[in-house]
Amino acid sequence: MDLGFCIAVTSTNGTTIVDLVGELDQHTAPRLEHALRVVQGSLVVDCARLTFIDGSGVAVLAYVARLNDNMTLRNVQPQCRRVLEIAGMTDLVAGDDAQSRASATLTE
C-alpha cells in the first residue's frame, strides 16, 4: 500500500467529491479506479493536492470519464495540467479552473 497517496470521498447534495493527495501513478491508479468506478451522478475530482500524474493515472481518469459523463476535475496543478493537456483531456477541467490557469499563464 502506498502511504503517499490518499483518496477521500465525500458526498454533498448529490455530488460526489473525490480529493486526491499525492502521486497518481501505476501503483496507485488501480485504487482510484476502484473508488471511482462505482460513483453515479455528478462527480468532482479535486486535484489541489495531487502532485504527480502519469499515463496510468490519465488512463483511469479517461476510463471513468467514459463511464460518467458528469465528471469534472478542479484545482488542477500546473504540473498535472500539462500532462492532461498532452493527453487531450483539458475538457474535463472545470471551466473556472481552466480560465484561472489561462489567466495566470498570460501574466507570467
Contacts in CASP RR format, 6 or more apart in sequence:
PFRMAT RR
TARGET T0000
AUTHOR 0000-0000-0000
METHOD contacts of the structure
MODEL  1
MDLGFCIAVTSTNGTTIVDLVGELDQHTAPRLEHALRVVQGSLVVDCARL
TFIDGSGVAVLAYVARLNDNMTLRNVQPQCRRVLEIAGMTDLVAGDDAQS
RASATLTE
2 23 0 8 1.000
2 27 0 8 1.000
2 28 0 8 1.000
4 21 0 8 1.000
4 22 0 8 1.000
4 23 0 8 1.000
5 20 0 8 1.000
5 21 0 8 1.000
5 22 0 8 1.000
5 23 0 8 1.000
5 24 0 8 1.000
5 27 0 8 1.000
5 28 0 8 1.000
5 31 0 8 1.000
6 19 0 8 1.000
6 20 0 8 1.000
6 21 0 8 1.000
6 22 0 8 1.000
7 18 0 8 1.000
7 19 0 8 1.000
7 20 0 8 1.000
7 21 0 8 1.000
7 31 0 8 1.000
7 32 0 8 1.000
7 35 0 8 1.000
8 18 0 8 1.000
8 19 0 8 1.000
8 21 0 8 1.000
9 16 0 8 1.000
9 17 0 8 1.000
9 18 0 8 1.000
9 19 0 8 1.000
9 35 0 8 1.000
10 16 0 8 1.000
10 17 0 8 1.000
10 19 0 8 1.000
11 17 0 8 1.000
14 41 0 8 1.000
14 42 0 8 1.000
15 41 0 8 1.000
15 42 0 8 1.000
15 43 0 8 1.000
15 44 0 8 1.000
16 39 0 8 1.000
16 41 0 8 1.000
16 42 0 8 1.000
16 43 0 8 1.000
16 44 0 8 1.000
17 44 0 8 1.000
17 46 0 8 1.000
18 35 0 8 1.000
18 36 0 8 1.000
18 39 0 8 1.000
18 43 0 8 1.000
18 44 0 8 1.000
18 45 0 8 1.000
18 46 0 8 1.000
19 46 0 8 1.000
19 48 0 8 1.000
19 49 0 8 1.000
20 32 0 8 1.000
20 45 0 8 1.000
20 46 0 8 1.000
20 47 0 8 1.000
20 49 0 8 1.000
20 50 0 8 1.000
21 49 0 8 1.000
21 50 0 8 1.000
22 49 0 8 1.000
22 50 0 8 1.000
22 51 0 8 1.000
22 52 0 8 1.000
23 50 0 8 1.000
23 51 0 8 1.000
23 52 0 8 1.000
23 53 0 8 1.000
24 32 0 8 1.000
24 50 0 8 1.000
24 52 0 8 1.000
24 53 0 8 1.000
24 54 0 8 1.000
24 56 0 8 1.000
24 57 0 8 1.000
24 60 0 8 1.000
25 52 0 8 1.000
25 53 0 8 1.000
25 54 0 8 1.000
25 56 0 8 1.000
25 57 0 8 1.000
26 54 0 8 1.000
26 55 0 8 1.000
26 56 0 8 1.000
26 57 0 8 1.000
28 57 0 8 1.000
29 56 0 8 1.000
29 57 0 8 1.000
29 59 0 8 1.000
29 60 0 8 1.000
30 60 0 8 1.000
32 57 0 8 1.000
32 60 0 8 1.000
33 60 0 8 1.000
33 63 0 8 1.000
33 64 0 8 1.000
36 43 0 8 1.000
36 45 0 8 1.000
36 60 0 8 1.000
36 64 0 8 1.000
36 68 0 8 1.000
37 64 0 8 1.000
37 67 0 8 1.000
39 64 0 8 1.000
39 68 0 8 1.000
40 68 0 8 1.000
41 68 0 8 1.000
41 70 0 8 1.000
42 70 0 8 1.000
43 64 0 8 1.000
43 68 0 8 1.000
43 70 0 8 1.000
43 71 0 8 1.000
43 72 0 8 1.000
44 71 0 8 1.000
44 72 0 8 1.000
44 73 0 8 1.000
44 74 0 8 1.000
44 94 0 8 1.000
45 61 0 8 1.000
45 71 0 8 1.000
45 72 0 8 1.000
45 73 0 8 1.000
45 74 0 8 1.000
46 74 0 8 1.000
46 75 0 8 1.000
47 73 0 8 1.000
47 74 0 8 1.000
47 75 0 8 1.000
47 76 0 8 1.000
47 77 0 8 1.000
47 80 0 8 1.000
48 74 0 8 1.000
48 75 0 8 1.000
48 77 0 8 1.000
50 76 0 8 1.000
50 77 0 8 1.000
50 80 0 8 1.000
51 77 0 8 1.000
51 79 0 8 1.000
51 80 0 8 1.000
52 79 0 8 1.000
52 80 0 8 1.000
53 80 0 8 1.000
53 83 0 8 1.000
53 84 0 8 1.000
54 83 0 8 1.000
55 83 0 8 1.000
55 87 0 8 1.000
58 83 0 8 1.000
58 84 0 8 1.000
58 87 0 8 1.000
58 89 0 8 1.000
61 71 0 8 1.000
61 73 0 8 1.000
61 84 0 8 1.000
61 89 0 8 1.000
61 92 0 8 1.000
62 87 0 8 1.000
62 89 0 8 1.000
64 71 0 8 1.000
65 71 0 8 1.000
65 89 0 8 1.000
65 92 0 8 1.000
71 92 0 8 1.000
72 92 0 8 1.000
72 93 0 8 1.000
72 94 0 8 1.000
73 84 0 8 1.000
73 92 0 8 1.000
73 93 0 8 1.000
73 94 0 8 1.000
73 97 0 8 1.000
74 93 0 8 1.000
74 94 0 8 1.000
74 97 0 8 1.000
75 97 0 8 1.000
76 84 0 8 1.000
76 93 0 8 1.000
76 97 0 8 1.000
76 101 0 8 1.000
78 101 0 8 1.000
81 90 0 8 1.000
81 93 0 8 1.000
81 101 0 8 1.000
84 90 0 8 1.000
84 92 0 8 1.000
84 93 0 8 1.000
90 98 0 8 1.000
93 101 0 8 1.000
END
